[in-house]
Amino acid sequence: MKNCFIKTAVLLICAAVFISCSGKDDHKPQDGKLNIAVSSYVPYTFAKSVLGDTVNLTLLIPPGVEAHAFEPNPKTIKEVKQAQSFFYTSNHLEPWALKIDKKAVMLAKNLPELSHQDPHVWMSFDNARVMAKNLADYVAQKYPSLQGQIQPRYNTFAVEMESLKFLYSKIMPTCKNRTIYHIGHLAFGYIARDYDLEFKALFSADMDQEPSTKEVAELVKAIKDNRVKYIFSEEQLNPALAKTVSKETGAKILILNTVEGVTKEDFEEGKSYQELMLENLKNLAIGLDCKGE
């Protein structure tokens, strides 16, 4: 408790020092592009899609770092202070965002679909479209000269969301197996709900509790009893547990990407939300034995 208090105090002191020195500079940097800071890969990939090369993006949670375990430090605060705008996903996922910048812009607002059990709201394509629109509208209103570049990009993004919805709605109903056995956390509840699937995850939505030996044993039994051929894991989780379950059951492992964090390789390749969700669809189709696979 003492160490936690000290870390919080240091963070707030650092924030006060940086903010008191000077406010955010609303002028463009010398290269003519806006400096935009984003919390995780979700706002990062949305910004890449709708803002394109009109901005310089700074991703605060580095590739390869588990988003749920991230804690801001003085470097994080400095990067936010140097940006014209700072976007984050939600207060649930990034409660630290408003502590380091009271003007931070939350993307998960006015969403058409909400689940109190699953904060991974971007897994709904309708929500993803609205989040991208919130980002695009904010920048276009603040910098009207960019409206002509941003609006066409957002329109393309919106069409791509409809295309993803169409593909998922065509393939998911054909799946012979209807249960996702996930050696990961509660991150795909929206997909399960939208496409009438059952979702069994070992970890909570916030990754704040390790599964018990009993819980793992029960999942292994269910996988064996149902003769499941494929189980799912996540791109950034330690693979040891999934490998253990795979060895115990004989089920092969497929990866589902949460998008909130990506590997260094995916980041360097510049994989978009659209690409990652198509990869998820491909693996779901294989793992659930779908006709459209």
Secondary structure, DSSP 8 states (H G I E B T S, - for coil): -HHHHHHHHHHHHHHHHHHHH-----S--TTS-EEEEESSHHHHHHHHHHHGGGEEEEESS-TTS-GGG----HHHHHHHHTSSEEEES-TTT-TTHHHH-TT-EESS-S-S---SS---GGGSHHHHHHHHHHHHHHHHHHSGGGHHHHHHHHHHHHHHHHHHHHHHHHHGGG-S--EEEEEEES--HHHHHHTT-EEEEEE-TT--S---HHHHHHHHHHHHHTT--EEEEESSS-THHHHHHHHHH--EEEEE--SSS--HHHHHHT--HHHHHHHHHHHHHHHTT-TT-
